Protein backbone atom coordinates (compact mmCIF):
# COMPACT_ATOMS: atom_id res chain seq x y z
CA UNK A 1 0.00 0.00 0.00
CA UNK A 2 2.37 2.71 -1.26
CA UNK A 3 1.79 6.17 0.22
CA UNK A 4 2.82 9.15 -1.88
CA UNK A 5 1.90 12.77 -2.29
CA UNK A 6 -0.44 12.58 -5.22
CA UNK A 7 -0.14 15.36 -7.76
CA UNK A 8 -0.80 15.79 -11.44
CA UNK A 9 2.73 14.77 -12.50
CA UNK A 10 2.84 11.63 -10.38
CA UNK A 11 -0.59 10.47 -11.52
CA UNK A 12 0.35 11.01 -15.16
CA UNK A 13 3.49 8.84 -14.91
CA UNK A 14 2.32 6.28 -12.34
CA UNK A 15 2.42 2.69 -13.57
CA UNK A 16 1.53 -0.76 -12.31
CA UNK A 17 4.58 -2.92 -11.51
CA UNK A 18 5.16 -5.83 -13.89
CA UNK A 19 3.41 -9.01 -12.82
CA UNK A 20 0.74 -7.24 -10.77
CA UNK A 21 -2.92 -6.87 -11.72
CA UNK A 22 -3.20 -3.47 -10.06
CA UNK A 23 -1.64 -1.21 -7.45
CA UNK A 24 -3.12 1.50 -5.19
CA UNK A 25 -1.30 4.76 -4.45
CA UNK A 26 -2.60 6.45 -1.28
CA UNK A 27 -2.30 10.19 -0.91
CA UNK A 28 -0.38 11.41 2.15
CA UNK A 29 -2.32 14.71 2.23
CA UNK A 30 -6.04 13.79 1.87
CA UNK A 31 -6.86 10.71 3.95
CA UNK A 32 -8.36 7.95 1.84
CA UNK A 33 -7.66 9.59 -1.52
CA UNK A 34 -6.41 6.78 -3.79
CA UNK A 35 -5.18 6.42 -7.35
CA UNK A 36 -5.73 2.87 -8.61
CA UNK A 37 -3.42 1.90 -11.47
CA UNK A 38 -4.14 -1.34 -13.35
CA UNK A 39 -1.84 -3.57 -15.32
CA UNK A 40 -3.85 -2.72 -18.45
CA UNK A 41 -2.84 0.93 -18.05
CA UNK A 42 -6.20 2.17 -16.79
CA UNK A 43 -6.30 4.54 -13.81
CA UNK A 44 -9.14 5.58 -11.47
CA UNK A 45 -9.47 8.00 -8.54
CA UNK A 46 -11.27 6.74 -5.40
CA UNK A 47 -11.96 7.78 -1.85
CA UNK A 48 -11.73 4.93 0.66
CA UNK A 49 -13.09 5.32 4.15
CA UNK A 50 -14.72 3.53 7.08
CA UNK A 51 -18.47 3.99 7.57
CA UNK A 52 -20.24 4.31 10.94
CA UNK A 53 -20.29 0.50 11.28
CA UNK A 54 -16.53 0.24 10.83
CA UNK A 55 -16.76 -1.29 7.36
CA UNK A 56 -14.38 -0.06 4.68
CA UNK A 57 -16.15 1.60 1.76
CA UNK A 58 -14.94 2.82 -1.61
CA UNK A 59 -16.54 5.69 -3.54
CA UNK A 60 -15.46 6.08 -7.14
CA UNK A 61 -14.55 9.67 -8.03
CA UNK A 62 -13.61 9.55 -11.71
CA UNK A 63 -11.52 7.84 -14.33
CA UNK A 64 -8.08 9.39 -14.89
CA UNK A 65 -9.05 10.57 -18.38
CA UNK A 66 -12.45 11.88 -17.26
CA UNK A 67 -11.28 14.53 -14.79
CA UNK A 68 -8.18 16.58 -14.07
CA UNK A 69 -6.15 15.87 -10.97
CA UNK A 70 -7.30 19.15 -9.42
CA UNK A 71 -10.96 18.19 -9.96
CA UNK A 72 -10.44 14.72 -8.50
CA UNK A 73 -8.56 16.12 -5.48
CA UNK A 74 -11.33 18.66 -4.83
CA UNK A 75 -13.96 15.91 -4.99
CA UNK A 76 -11.91 13.72 -2.63
CA UNK A 77 -11.71 16.53 -0.05
CA UNK A 78 -15.46 17.11 -0.29
CA UNK A 79 -16.23 13.43 0.19
CA UNK A 80 -13.76 13.21 3.07
CA UNK A 81 -15.51 16.11 4.79
CA UNK A 82 -18.80 14.26 4.41
CA UNK A 83 -17.29 11.19 6.08
CA UNK A 84 -15.83 13.20 8.97
CA UNK A 85 -19.25 14.74 9.57
CA UNK A 86 -20.84 11.30 9.85
CA UNK A 87 -21.98 10.81 6.27
CA UNK A 88 -21.59 7.88 3.92
CA UNK A 89 -20.77 8.99 0.33
CA UNK A 90 -21.34 5.53 -1.13
CA UNK A 91 -24.75 5.18 0.50
CA UNK A 92 -25.65 8.68 -0.69
CA UNK A 93 -24.62 7.79 -4.23
CA UNK A 94 -26.64 4.56 -4.17
CA UNK A 95 -29.68 6.40 -2.85
CA UNK A 96 -29.35 8.98 -5.60
CA UNK A 97 -29.16 6.29 -8.23
CA UNK A 98 -32.31 4.74 -6.79
CA UNK A 99 -34.32 7.96 -7.25
CA UNK A 100 -36.97 7.21 -9.90
CA UNK A 101 -37.84 9.48 -12.78
CA UNK A 102 -41.10 11.39 -12.76
CA UNK A 103 -42.17 9.14 -15.64
CA UNK A 104 -41.90 6.09 -13.39
CA UNK A 105 -43.77 7.84 -10.58
CA UNK A 106 -46.45 9.03 -13.02
CA UNK A 107 -47.26 5.48 -14.13
CA UNK A 108 -47.64 4.48 -10.48
CA UNK A 109 -49.86 7.53 -9.90
CA UNK A 110 -52.13 6.55 -12.80
CA UNK A 111 -52.38 2.96 -11.59
CA UNK A 112 -53.23 4.22 -8.09
CA UNK A 113 -55.86 6.65 -9.43
CA UNK A 114 -57.65 3.78 -11.16
CA UNK A 115 -58.20 2.09 -7.81
CA UNK A 116 -60.29 4.87 -6.29
CA UNK A 117 -61.02 7.73 -8.70
CA UNK A 118 -64.24 7.55 -10.66
CA UNK A 119 -62.79 9.93 -13.26
CA UNK A 120 -59.25 8.52 -13.20
CA UNK A 121 -59.02 9.11 -16.95
CA UNK A 122 -58.92 12.86 -16.26
CA UNK A 123 -55.82 12.43 -14.10
CA UNK A 124 -54.21 10.22 -16.72
CA UNK A 125 -54.97 12.75 -19.45
CA UNK A 126 -53.31 15.60 -17.57
CA UNK A 127 -50.26 13.48 -16.80
CA UNK A 128 -49.77 12.22 -20.34
CA UNK A 129 -50.61 15.44 -22.17
CA UNK A 130 -48.94 18.02 -19.94
CA UNK A 131 -46.59 16.53 -17.34
CA UNK A 132 -44.76 13.62 -18.98
CA UNK A 133 -43.46 15.54 -22.03
CA UNK A 134 -41.68 18.05 -19.75
CA UNK A 135 -40.76 16.10 -16.61
CA UNK A 136 -40.95 12.43 -17.57
CA UNK A 137 -37.20 11.82 -17.93
CA UNK A 138 -36.11 13.83 -14.90
CA UNK A 139 -35.35 12.27 -11.51
CA UNK A 140 -37.58 13.42 -8.68
CA UNK A 141 -34.73 15.16 -6.88
CA UNK A 142 -33.91 17.16 -10.01
CA UNK A 143 -37.34 18.84 -10.17
CA UNK A 144 -37.32 22.19 -8.38
CA UNK A 145 -40.13 24.50 -7.31
CA UNK A 146 -38.90 27.50 -9.28
CA UNK A 147 -38.66 25.41 -12.45
CA UNK A 148 -42.24 24.17 -12.04
CA UNK A 149 -43.55 27.69 -11.43
CA UNK A 150 -41.72 29.09 -14.46
CA UNK A 151 -42.87 26.22 -16.67
CA UNK A 152 -46.51 26.57 -15.64
CA UNK A 153 -46.49 30.33 -16.27
CA UNK A 154 -44.85 29.97 -19.68
CA UNK A 155 -47.10 27.07 -20.66
CA UNK A 156 -50.25 28.95 -19.70
CA UNK A 157 -49.15 31.97 -21.73
CA UNK A 158 -48.01 30.01 -24.79
CA UNK A 159 -51.01 27.66 -24.96
CA UNK A 160 -53.62 30.07 -23.68
CA UNK A 161 -54.53 27.81 -20.77
CA UNK A 162 -57.30 28.98 -18.49
CA UNK A 163 -56.22 29.49 -14.87
CA UNK A 164 -58.44 26.59 -13.81
CA UNK A 165 -56.63 24.28 -16.26
CA UNK A 166 -53.20 25.40 -15.03
CA UNK A 167 -54.39 24.78 -11.48
CA UNK A 168 -55.50 21.23 -12.36
CA UNK A 169 -52.02 20.54 -13.77
CA UNK A 170 -50.42 21.91 -10.59
CA UNK A 171 -52.70 19.85 -8.36
CA UNK A 172 -52.09 16.59 -10.24
CA UNK A 173 -48.33 17.07 -10.15
CA UNK A 174 -48.53 17.87 -6.44
CA UNK A 175 -50.51 14.68 -5.90
CA UNK A 176 -47.78 12.69 -7.67
CA UNK A 177 -45.15 13.97 -5.23
CA UNK A 178 -47.50 13.49 -2.26
CA UNK A 179 -47.82 9.82 -3.25
CA UNK A 180 -44.03 9.55 -3.60
CA UNK A 181 -43.76 10.77 -0.01
CA UNK A 182 -46.44 8.35 1.23
CA UNK A 183 -44.75 5.47 -0.55
CA UNK A 184 -41.33 6.57 0.78
CA UNK A 185 -39.78 6.63 -2.67
CA UNK A 186 -36.23 7.99 -2.88
CA UNK A 187 -36.40 11.64 -3.90
CA UNK A 188 -39.94 12.00 -2.61
CA UNK A 189 -39.00 13.31 0.82
CA UNK A 190 -40.16 16.81 -0.11
CA UNK A 191 -42.87 18.04 -2.44
CA UNK A 192 -41.58 20.85 -4.70
CA UNK A 193 -45.11 21.67 -5.87
CA UNK A 194 -46.09 22.94 -2.42
CA UNK A 195 -43.98 26.06 -2.93
CA UNK A 196 -45.59 26.79 -6.32
CA UNK A 197 -48.18 29.49 -5.81
CA UNK A 198 -51.73 28.67 -6.77
CA UNK A 199 -52.91 30.98 -9.58
CA UNK A 200 -55.40 33.56 -8.41
CA UNK A 201 -58.77 32.97 -10.03
CA UNK A 202 -62.41 32.55 -9.19
CA UNK A 203 -63.68 29.26 -10.58
CA UNK A 204 -67.09 29.57 -8.98
CA UNK A 205 -68.96 30.31 -12.18
CA UNK A 206 -72.70 30.42 -11.69
CA UNK A 207 -75.36 30.48 -14.42
CA UNK A 208 -79.04 30.71 -13.62
CA UNK A 209 -81.84 30.27 -16.14
CA UNK A 210 -84.91 32.43 -16.44
CA UNK A 211 -88.35 30.86 -16.86
CA UNK A 212 -88.24 31.69 -20.56
CA UNK A 213 -84.78 30.14 -20.97
CA UNK A 214 -85.92 26.94 -19.26
CA UNK A 215 -88.86 26.66 -21.61
CA UNK A 216 -86.72 27.28 -24.70
CA UNK A 217 -84.20 24.68 -23.61
CA UNK A 218 -86.80 22.00 -22.92
CA UNK A 219 -88.55 22.67 -26.24
CA UNK A 220 -85.23 22.41 -28.11
CA UNK A 221 -84.33 19.22 -26.21
CA UNK A 222 -87.72 17.76 -27.12
CA UNK A 223 -86.84 18.13 -30.81
CA UNK A 224 -83.55 16.27 -30.39
CA UNK A 225 -82.98 12.95 -32.23
CA UNK A 226 -82.05 11.66 -28.77
CA UNK A 227 -85.44 10.93 -27.18
CA UNK A 228 -83.90 10.83 -23.72
CA UNK A 229 -82.39 14.32 -23.84
CA UNK A 230 -85.46 16.24 -22.67
CA UNK A 231 -86.17 14.06 -19.60
CA UNK A 232 -82.45 14.04 -18.73
CA UNK A 233 -82.25 17.84 -18.84
CA UNK A 234 -85.54 18.24 -16.99
CA UNK A 235 -84.49 15.86 -14.19
CA UNK A 236 -81.11 17.56 -13.82
CA UNK A 237 -82.88 20.89 -13.30
CA UNK A 238 -85.38 19.38 -10.85
CA UNK A 239 -82.92 17.33 -8.74
CA UNK A 240 -79.60 19.18 -8.90
CA UNK A 241 -77.88 15.87 -9.59
CA UNK A 242 -74.62 15.50 -11.48
CA UNK A 243 -75.09 14.26 -15.03
CA UNK A 244 -73.04 11.12 -14.36
CA UNK A 245 -75.24 10.29 -11.37
CA UNK A 246 -78.37 10.46 -13.50
CA UNK A 247 -76.99 8.64 -16.55
CA UNK A 248 -75.93 5.68 -14.40
CA UNK A 249 -78.99 5.62 -12.17
CA UNK A 250 -81.16 2.48 -11.99
CA UNK A 251 -84.88 2.07 -11.45
CA UNK A 252 -84.24 0.23 -8.19
CA UNK A 253 -82.78 3.41 -6.68
CA UNK A 254 -86.10 5.26 -6.95
CA UNK A 255 -88.99 5.04 -4.50
CA UNK A 256 -91.71 7.02 -6.24
CA UNK A 257 -94.22 6.51 -3.43
CA UNK A 258 -91.87 8.10 -0.91
CA UNK A 259 -90.51 10.38 -3.62
CA UNK A 260 -86.83 9.65 -2.99
CA UNK A 261 -83.83 8.79 -5.12
CA UNK A 262 -81.01 6.90 -3.44
CA UNK A 263 -77.74 7.86 -5.15
CA UNK A 264 -75.43 5.00 -4.20
CA UNK A 265 -72.13 6.78 -4.75
CA UNK A 266 -71.34 10.34 -5.78
CA UNK A 267 -68.28 12.40 -6.67
CA UNK A 268 -67.22 12.63 -3.02
CA UNK A 269 -67.41 8.85 -2.64
CA UNK A 270 -70.53 8.88 -0.48
CA UNK A 271 -74.17 8.07 -1.16
CA UNK A 272 -77.16 10.28 -0.43
CA UNK A 273 -80.96 10.39 -0.62
CA UNK A 274 -82.43 13.03 -2.91
CA UNK A 275 -86.06 14.08 -2.34
CA UNK A 276 -88.07 14.22 -5.55
CA UNK A 277 -90.44 17.06 -6.36
CA UNK A 278 -93.83 16.13 -7.80
CA UNK A 279 -92.66 17.41 -11.18
CA UNK A 280 -89.67 15.06 -11.08
CA UNK A 281 -91.91 12.11 -10.22
CA UNK A 282 -94.14 13.01 -13.18
CA UNK A 283 -91.13 13.03 -15.54
CA UNK A 284 -89.92 9.67 -14.22
CA UNK A 285 -93.33 8.01 -14.52
CA UNK A 286 -93.48 9.09 -18.15
CA UNK A 287 -90.14 7.46 -19.02
CA UNK A 288 -90.11 4.43 -21.27
CA UNK A 289 -88.99 1.24 -19.55
CA UNK A 290 -86.98 -1.23 -21.61
CA UNK A 291 -87.35 -4.93 -20.91
CA UNK A 292 -84.30 -6.36 -19.13
CA UNK A 293 -82.70 -2.91 -18.80
CA UNK A 294 -82.16 -1.63 -15.24
CA UNK A 295 -81.19 1.94 -16.17
CA UNK A 296 -83.51 4.92 -15.81
CA UNK A 297 -82.51 6.85 -18.96
CA UNK A 298 -80.42 4.44 -21.07
CA UNK A 299 -79.40 4.76 -24.68
CA UNK A 300 -82.43 3.21 -26.43
CA UNK A 301 -80.17 1.44 -28.94
CA UNK A 302 -77.59 -0.11 -26.61
CA UNK A 303 -79.73 -0.26 -23.43
CA UNK A 304 -76.59 0.96 -21.62
CA UNK A 305 -75.86 4.35 -20.00
CA UNK A 306 -74.90 7.11 -22.42
CA UNK A 307 -71.15 7.64 -22.53
CA UNK A 308 -71.86 11.32 -23.21
CA UNK A 309 -74.74 13.58 -24.20
CA UNK A 310 -72.38 16.32 -25.34
CA UNK A 311 -73.35 16.45 -29.01
CA UNK A 312 -77.10 16.39 -28.39
CA UNK A 313 -76.71 18.95 -25.60
CA UNK A 314 -74.74 21.36 -27.79
CA UNK A 315 -77.35 21.15 -30.55
CA UNK A 316 -80.24 21.84 -28.13
CA UNK A 317 -78.31 24.65 -26.46
CA UNK A 318 -77.65 26.29 -29.82
CA UNK A 319 -81.28 26.00 -30.92
CA UNK A 320 -82.41 27.49 -27.59
CA UNK A 321 -80.05 30.45 -28.14
CA UNK A 322 -78.13 29.72 -24.92
CA UNK A 323 -74.45 29.84 -25.99
CA UNK A 324 -71.98 28.89 -23.30
CA UNK A 325 -74.53 27.14 -21.09
CA UNK A 326 -73.02 24.02 -19.54
CA UNK A 327 -74.83 20.89 -18.43
CA UNK A 328 -73.39 21.54 -14.97
CA UNK A 329 -75.16 24.92 -14.94
CA UNK A 330 -78.44 23.03 -14.55
CA UNK A 331 -77.18 22.05 -11.11
CA UNK A 332 -76.54 25.72 -10.30
CA UNK A 333 -80.02 26.56 -11.55
CA UNK A 334 -81.64 23.99 -9.26
CA UNK A 335 -79.68 25.13 -6.22
CA UNK A 336 -80.44 28.80 -6.78
CA UNK A 337 -84.13 27.98 -7.04
CA UNK A 338 -83.97 26.23 -3.68
CA UNK A 339 -82.22 29.17 -2.03
CA UNK A 340 -84.69 31.64 -3.53
CA UNK A 341 -87.51 29.51 -2.12
CA UNK A 342 -86.11 29.78 1.38
CA UNK A 343 -83.94 26.66 1.65
CA UNK A 344 -80.84 27.10 3.83
CA UNK A 345 -77.34 26.54 2.49
CA UNK A 346 -77.11 23.54 4.81
CA UNK A 347 -80.13 21.96 3.11
CA UNK A 348 -78.72 22.76 -0.34
CA UNK A 349 -75.38 21.27 0.66
CA UNK A 350 -77.06 18.02 1.73
CA UNK A 351 -79.15 17.83 -1.42
CA UNK A 352 -76.19 18.37 -3.75
CA UNK A 353 -73.88 16.03 -1.85
CA UNK A 354 -71.25 18.55 -0.80
CA UNK A 355 -68.93 17.55 2.01
CA UNK A 356 -68.69 21.04 3.44
CA UNK A 357 -70.85 24.14 3.40
CA UNK A 358 -68.24 26.24 1.56
CA UNK A 359 -68.93 24.37 -1.66
CA UNK A 360 -72.55 25.50 -1.51
CA UNK A 361 -71.86 29.18 -0.89
CA UNK A 362 -71.79 29.87 -4.63
CA UNK A 363 -75.46 28.97 -4.74
CA UNK A 364 -76.55 31.68 -2.33
CA UNK A 365 -77.76 33.75 -5.26
CA UNK A 366 -80.95 35.68 -4.62
CA UNK A 367 -83.13 37.17 -7.33
CA UNK A 368 -83.79 40.90 -7.38
CA UNK A 369 -87.40 40.14 -6.50
CA UNK A 370 -86.32 38.23 -3.38
CA UNK A 371 -84.09 41.10 -2.30
CA UNK A 372 -86.84 43.64 -2.86
CA UNK A 373 -89.27 41.50 -0.88
CA UNK A 374 -86.79 41.30 2.00
CA UNK A 375 -86.25 45.08 1.92
CA UNK A 376 -90.00 45.74 1.85
CA UNK A 377 -90.58 43.35 4.75
CA UNK A 378 -87.87 45.06 6.77
CA UNK A 379 -89.22 48.52 6.02
CA UNK A 380 -92.77 47.46 6.95
CA UNK A 381 -91.51 46.03 10.21
CA UNK A 382 -89.73 49.27 11.09
CA UNK A 383 -92.77 51.37 10.13
CA UNK A 384 -94.95 49.45 12.58
CA UNK A 385 -92.67 50.18 15.54
N, C-alpha and C positions, 0 to 999 in steps of 0.2 A: 504494500500500500504506500507507494511513493508520495511524499508530501513536497510540494514545490509552490513557489509563488507564481500562480497562473497569471499570464499576461498575453497580449496578442501575439507577440513573437514566439513565445514558448508553444502556445497552442497551434500555431501555424506549422512549426517544425516537429512537434511531438510525434513519435512513432511507436508502434507496438513491437516489443522485442521479438526476434525470430523464434519460432517454435511456440509462441503463446497465441491463444485465441483472442485475448483482449487484455488491456491493462488500464487501471484507474489512476489518474493523477489528482490528488487532493490539494486544494488550495490552502495555503498557510494563513491567509488573511480572512477569508469568509468561511466560517465553519460549515462544513458539509458541501461546499461547492466543489464539484467533481467534473473532470474532463475524461470521458471514456474513449479510449482509442482502440480500435479493433484491428485484427490482423489483416482484414480486407482493405484497410485504409480509412474506413468510416470513423467519424468522430461525433460525439454527442455531449452536450452539457446537461448535468443533473444537479439537483440538490438532494442530498441524503440527510435524513434526520430521524430522531426517535419520537414517536407519537406519545400521547398521554398514557398509553398502556405499556410503554417501554419497547414497542416493536419498531424495528428499523423500517423506514419508508423511503421511497425514491420517487421524486417528482421530476419528470422530464421537462427541461427548459426549452431546448431547441437543438436542432442539428447544427454542426459546425458551419455548414454552408448556408444555413437559413437565417443566421443572426450574427452580428459582429460580436467581438469579445466584450466590448463595452456594454452592449445590450444584454448579453447573457449574464455578465457580472451584476448589472443593475437588477435584473430579475431575480438572481440568486439572493441578493441582499434583501429584496422585498419579501421573498418567500421565507428567508431566515427570520426576519422580523415577525412574520406571522406565526412561525413555530414558537419563538420565544414568548409571544403573547398568548400562547395556549391553543393556537390554531393547528389545523392539519391540512396543508396544501393539497395533498393527494385526495383526501376525502372531499375537499371543496371542489376540486376538478371533476371528480366522479359525479358529484351531485349536479354540477353544472351540465355535464354531458347528459344527465338523466332528465333534464328539463325538457318537456315536450314542446312541440310547436303549437301555435294556436290552431292550426289545421287539425291536429290530433285531438286537441281539447274540443274543438267545434263538433267533430263527429260524435264524441261522447255526449256533448250537450244535446245534440239532435236526438240521439238514442234515448237519453233521459227524458226529454220533452215528450216523446211518444208514449211514455209510460203514465203520464198524468195530465197532459194538456189536451183539451178537446180540439183546439186549433193549433196543434203542433206544427202543421204545415206552414203557418205564418212565421214561426220562429225559424224553421228551416229555410224559408225563402229569404229572410233578412240575412241569415248567415251566409248562404251561398251567393246571393246577389251582391251584397255590400261588404261583408267582413272578410270572407276568405280571399278574394282577389288582392286585398291590401295586406292582410296580416297572416294569412295562412302559413307562410314559410318561416315566419319569425318565431323564435323561442319566447316563452312567456316572460322570461326575465329581461328580454330585449325591448318589450313594449312599454313605453313610458307615457305618463299622463299628458305631458305637453304635446307629444306627437299625436295622440288620439284627438285632443282638442283641436289642434291645427288641421288635422285631416278632416274632421267632421265639418269644421267651418268652411274649408275649401270645397269639400264635396257638396255641401248644401248650396253654396254659391254657384258652382259650376253646373250642377244638375238641376238647379231650381227646386230643391227639396223643400217641402213644407216643414216648418218647425216641428210639427207632430211626428213626421216621418223621421227626422233627424233624432228626435228623442227616442223613438222606438229602437233605432239602431244602437244608440247609447245604452239603453236599458238591456237589450239582448246581450251586448258585449259585456256589460257589467255582470249579468247573470252567469255568463261563461266563467268569468274569473271568480265569482262567488262559489260556483260549483268546484272549481279547481282548489279553492281553499277548503271546502267541506271534505273533498276527497283527499286532501293532503298531498296534492301533486307537487313535485318539485317546481319551484318558480311561481306557485300559486299562493305564497304566504301573504302577499299584499295584493290589493285590487286597484290597479292604476286608474280604473274608470271612476272610482269614487271622487277623485280630485277634479274630474272633468265637469265643469259647470253645466247644469241643466239649462237648455235654452229657455228664455222667457217667452211664454206664449199662453194664450187662454184657449184651451181646447174644448171649452164647455159650450159648444155651439148649440143653440136652441132654435127650433123652427116650429111654429104653431100655426095650424090651419084654421081659416075662417070657415063658417058654415057653408058658404058658397064654394070654397076650395074643396071641402070634403065631398060635396055633391058632385063637383066636376070630376074629381079623381075616381069616385065610385062608378060614375057613368062610363068614364073612359076604360076602367078596368073591366066593366061588364061587356065591353065590345072586344075584349082581348081574345085571341085564338085559344089562350089558356083559360079554360072554364073555371079553374080554381083560383084565378088571380083576384077576382072581386071578393069572395069570402075570406081569402087570406088577408087582404088589405083591411077589410072591415073588422076582422077579429083582432088584428094587430092594433087598430085604433081603439077597440073596445076593451082590450085586456092589458095593453102595455107590455105584452110579452116580446121577447126577442124573436126574430124571424126563425132562427134555428130551433128554438123551443117549439114553435108552432108547426114547422115543417116536419119535425120528428115526433110529434105528439100522436098518441094512440087513443082509440075510442075508450079503452078501459080506464084511461086517466080522468074521464069526465063523468061526473055525477050530476045529471041535468035536473034531477028532482031537488037536490040540495044546492044546485047551481054553483058547483065548485069544479075547478080543474087542478089536478094534482100534478105539478111539474116535478118529475122524478129527480132531475139533476139540471142545474143551471150553470151559467158562466162561472159563478163563484164556487162551484162544486157541491152546492147544497140544494135540496129540494124545497118546494114551497107550495102552498095551496092558494090558488087565485080565485077569488069570488067572481062569478059571472053575472053580468047585468042581464036583464030580460032580453035586451036587444041581441046580446051575444048568444043566448040560448036559442033565440029565434033563428039566427044565422046557422048555428050548428044543426038544429033540427031539419033545416032545409038542405043540408049537404047530402050528396049522393053517397051511398055506402056500397062498396065493391065487395063482392063475395070472396071470402078468404083473405081479405086485406085488412090489417089491423089499424092502418094509419087514417088519421082524420081527414087530411087534405093531400092525398097522394097524387102522383103523376098518373092520370087516367090510363096512359099507355103501358107504363112499366109496373104500376101498382106499388111503387117504391117512393120514398120521400124525394122531392125535387132536390137536385144538387144545388140549383140556383134559380131564382126567378128574375135575375138581373135584366135579361133582354125584354121580357114581358113588362117588367116594371118601368123600364126606361121608355118604352113605347107609350104606355098609359100616362106616364108623367108628362111626356111631350104633348100628347093630345089634350091633356087637362091644362096645358099652359102653366106648368109648375116646374120650371127649370131649376135644377140644383136640389130639388127635394130628395132626401134620402129615405130609404125604407126605415132606417133607425129613427127618423124624425117622427114617425107615427107613434113611437114610444113616448117621445117628448110631448106630442099632442095629447095623448091619453093622460099623462101625468099632470099637465097644466090644467086640463079639464077637471081633474080631481081636486087640485088645489083651489081652483076658482069656485068649486062647489062647496068648499069648506073643509076638505080633508086636510089633516095635519101632515107635515113632512114625514113624521114617524110612520103614519099609515101608508103614505106613498112609498116610502123606503121598503116597507114590508111587502107591499104589492109587487114592486119591481124587482125584489130580490137583491137589494143592495146590502152589503155587510155593515156599512156605517152610514150615518145620516148625512155626512158631507157629500156623498155621491148624489144625494137627492136635492141638494140645495139649488142646483141649476133649474129645478122644476118649480121653484117658488114664484113663478111668473103670475102676475095678476092682471086681468084685463082692465082697461081704463074704466069700464063700467063698474067693476068691483071696487076700484079705488074711489070712484065718485060716490058709490053707495056707502062706503066706509066713512068718507068725509061728511056726507050728509047726516049719517047716523050720529057721528060725533058732534056735529053742530047742533042737531036737534036735542041731543042730551044736554049740551051746555045751555041751550036756550030755556030749557025747562027748570033749570036750577034757580 
